[in-house]
Amino acid sequence: MAKEEKQIEEKKEIKENKNPRQQKMEEITLIRILGKDVRGDKKLSVGLTQIRGISWAFSNAICN
C-alpha cells in the first residue's frame, strides 16, 4: 500500500506542475537599453531591432 500511495502522490505533483499559470510565472531577464526593455532570452540582433531607429540591417552591422 505504501508504494501505491507514493505513486498517487507523485501523480498529483506532476499534475500540479503542469499548471499553465505556474509556467507563465517563470523569471525573464530584461535588459534596459536606451529606455527600451529587451528580453534577455532573445538573440542580440533581434533584441537590437526592438529599439526604435535600429533596423535589422543596422543590427546585423553592429553584431558583425
Secondary structure, 3 states (H helix, E strand, C coil): CHHHHHHHHHHHHHHHHCCHHHHHCCCCCEEEECCEEEECCCCHHHHHHCCCCCCHHHHHHHHC
